Each structure stands twice: as C-alpha cells, then as structure tokens.
Amino acid sequence: MGGVIELFIVMLLIAAAAFAPLGFFIYKYTQKNVKPFGETEPHGDSPSFVNDLAESAIHFFKSRVAKK
C-alpha cells in the first residue's frame, strides 16, 4: 500500500509541475490591464532576416510561375 501512496504523490508533483505554466498564464490573463505575453510588437513591424528570406523566396517562385 505504501508504493501506491508514493506513486500517487509523485504523479501529483509531476502534474503540478506540468500545469503550473497554464495556471500562471490564466492568472496573468485575468488581471486587469495586463498583457499575458508582455509588450509585444504587432506582426510584421520588425524586420528580420527570416522574413526577408521568405519574401525573396515567394517573389522568386511567383516570377517563375508567371513566366510559364
């Protein structure tokens, strides 16, 4: 019977650790005038190498398809 109790306690600790980020997110989201992810920029406002690379690849494929 002691093994079952130990297993239950270990599983309870694992579940608490797994769901702690979700609980923190809900706590932050329900506060008034608080953004849960902090100050974030709107999508597309900040230039990046990956965005430039993706845009050039899209332009390349569009030009190849338009030629055919």
Residue pairs with C-beta under 8 A, 6 or more apart in sequence:
25 36
28 34
28 36
29 36
44 51
